Amino acid sequence: MNKLVKYIIKNFFINYKKGIVGAFIVGIVLFIPITNVDLHRASLIDLFQSVYSDNLILITFILLFIFVISNIFKVYDKNILLIRCFNLHTWCYQKILTCVYVVFIYLFFINFPFLFSLIIHHFIGSITFDFIRFWMISILFQGIGLIIIGSLYLLIRNLTGHNVISSVLTYLMISIPNLIQGLFYVRVYSFVDYMFLNNLNKDSTIVSIFVLLIVFVIIEMLLLYLNLNIVQEKDIYLE
């Protein structure tokens, strides 16, 4: 992590430390009752998918991430930081790089409450290799998915020039499948469902997971390409 990225992330956590700590504690408290189940009737994988398919939890995680990333990206819109980056491509790469580091931190915020709840309920002895493998793959998809959301926000921000509008549009685009499901009462997997592997079942294969991974990577590469081209051709209005 270079000094500039480290400074920006550290400065954000200092400014919002009370809110971050409070949200983290609320997350842990929320997870304890919803993970208190009978594991004789369900596996830890079933429990994980059940918890991370809850709309309230997913909405909260995504909205908080968009809030975090929008405020961190906003720092890069200062004239002094653009001058330091020398050109718009470097400026855009710096934003994506910062997003990647934020995602690593945010993954802990997302997954630790579940691990803590397993400890509280004495479920540690029920952890199997299959569950560990599933969780690690899920964390991989969560990470790439969050980077995609950050890149999507950045793309909309570069197009509109407005933080609030970009935040709302990013969330709406991510939530389209949920809106369809709510209106027509049909099961539609959202982007966030794929992030947490809620689409997987006993019939899923390693090939289907690998194909999904390729799709995620292609989406991120496309968003990166679009961001780099847009900032090169568009006038950027800085603070």
N, C-alpha and C positions, 0 to 999 in steps of 0.2 A: 504493500500500500504506500503510494507516494505521499509526500508531506501535505500537499494541497487537499487530496481526498481525505486524508486522516483528519486534517483540521476542520473541514466542512462537516464531516460526520460527527466528530467530537463536539463541535460547536452546537449542532442540532440537539444532541443528547443532553448537553448541559442546559440548553434553553428550555427543553421540554421534559426534564428528568422527573418532575413530579407526576406529570401525566403518563409518562412511560411506565414508571413504577406502579402507579395506580391501576393502569390498564392490565399490567402483567399480573398483579395480585387478583384483580377481578376475574381474569381468565382462569387462573388456578382454582379459585373458589367455585367458578361456574362448572369446571370440568369434573370436580369431585362427585357431585350428585348424579350427573348424567352418565358417568362411567361405572356407577354402582349397580352391576348386573350379575346375573347368575351365569358364570362361564361354563356350567354344565350344559347349558342350552345354546351357547354361542361361543365361537372362537374369538381370540383377540383381533383377528383380521375383521371379523364381523362387527366387533365393537368399534374398531377404528373407523370402518366405513360408515357405521351408524352415526358416530359422533361427528365426523367430518362431512356428513351429507346434510346436517342440520342447517337450514337456510339462515337462521339468526347468526350462528357462529361464522359461517362462510361470509355473510354480508359484512359482519364486523371486521373480520380479518382483512378482507379486500378493501373496505373503506379506509381502515387505518393505514394500510400499506400505501394507498393512493395519497392519503394526507401526508404521510412521511416523505414519499418520493417527490411530491409536488413542492413541498417546502425546501427540500434539499436541492432540487433542480433550480429553484428560484434564485438560489445563491449564485449560480453560474451566470445569471443574467445581469450581473454587475459588469460595468465597463472594464474595471481593473482585471477581472478574471478572464474576459475575452482577450484583452491585450496580452495577458500572460500565456494564454494558449496559442497565440500567434496566428492561428487560422481557424475557420469555422469547423473544419473536419476534426481537428484536435479537440476543439471545444465540445463537439458532439460526442466524440470518443470518451472524453473525460466524464461526461454525464452518464454514459452507459457503464463505464468502469465503476463509477461511484454507486450506481444502481446495483451492480453485481455485489459489491461489498456490503451494501445495505441488506441485500437479500440473504447473505450468509448470516447476518445478525438476526434478521426477521424469522428465519427458519427455526432458530432456537426459541423465539417468542411463540411460534405456532405449535411446536412439537413438545416443548418441555412440560406444559400443563398436562398433556396426556400421559407422559412418563411419570410425572409426579403423582397423578391419580392412580396409576398402576401400583406405585409404591404404597400409597395410603391404603388401598384396598387389598394389599398383599397378593397382587396378581403376578408379581415378578416370577414366581415359580411356574407360571403358566406360559411364560415366553418360550417360543419354539424357534428353531432355525427358519422355518417357513415364514413366521411372523417378522423376524428380524430382516429377512431378505425382502419381504413385502414393504416393510417400513422404510428401508434404505432406498428402494426403488421409488417409493412415494416421495421421499425427501428430494430425490433427484428431479422428479417431475414438478414438485412444488417450486424448487429453485428456478428451473427453466421457465415455468409458468409465470412466476413473479417477475422475472426479467422481461418476459414478453409483455406483461401488463405495464411495466415501467417504460418499455420501448413504445408501446401503444400510446401511453399518456404523452410521452415526449413528441411523438409524431403529431398528435392532435394539437399539442401546445405549439409546435412549430408552425402549424397551419393556421391556428386561430389567434395565437398571441395572448390568450387569456387563461389563467390558471383555473379559475372556478369552472368555466365552460369545459375545459379540457378534463377536469376531474369528473364532472357529471357525465360527459359523453363516454369517457373510458369505462365508467361503472355501468352505464346503460348497455354498451356494446358487450361487455362481459356477461351481463345479466339477461340478455335476450332469450336464451333457452328457458330460464326460470319464468319469464313473463309468459312465454308460450305454454309452459306447463301449467301455470296458474290459470290461464284463460281456457284451455281446452282439456284440462285434467288428463293429460297423457304424459308418460314418462319420457322426458327429453334430457339427455346428459348435457350439462353445461361445461364450459371450458374449465371451471373450477372443479367440477366433478372429475374430469380427466386428470387434473393436477393431483388429486387425492386418490386416484385409482378407484373411484366409486363405480366405474364402468366394468371393472373386472369381476369375474365369477369363477367357479370351479372349472369351467370349460375354456377359460382364457389360456393362451399359450405364450411362450416367450417370443414367438414371431409377432403376435399382435401387439405386445408391449414394445418391441423393437420398432415396429412400424409407427406406433404412436410417438415414440421418441424422435424418429426421423421427421415426422410432421411438426413436432414442437420446434425442432432445430431449424427447419425450413422457414417456419413462421417468423422466428427471431431473426434469421438472416435477411428475410425480406423486409422486415421492419427496420433493421439496421441500414439496409441499402436505401430505403425510402427516406429515412431520417438524414442520411449523409447527402443525398441529392437535393432534398428540400432546403436544408440550411445553406447549401452552396449557391442555390439559385434565388433564395428569398432574402429580402432585407430583414434583419433581426433588430427589433426595437428593444433596446436595453435600458435598464434603470441607471 
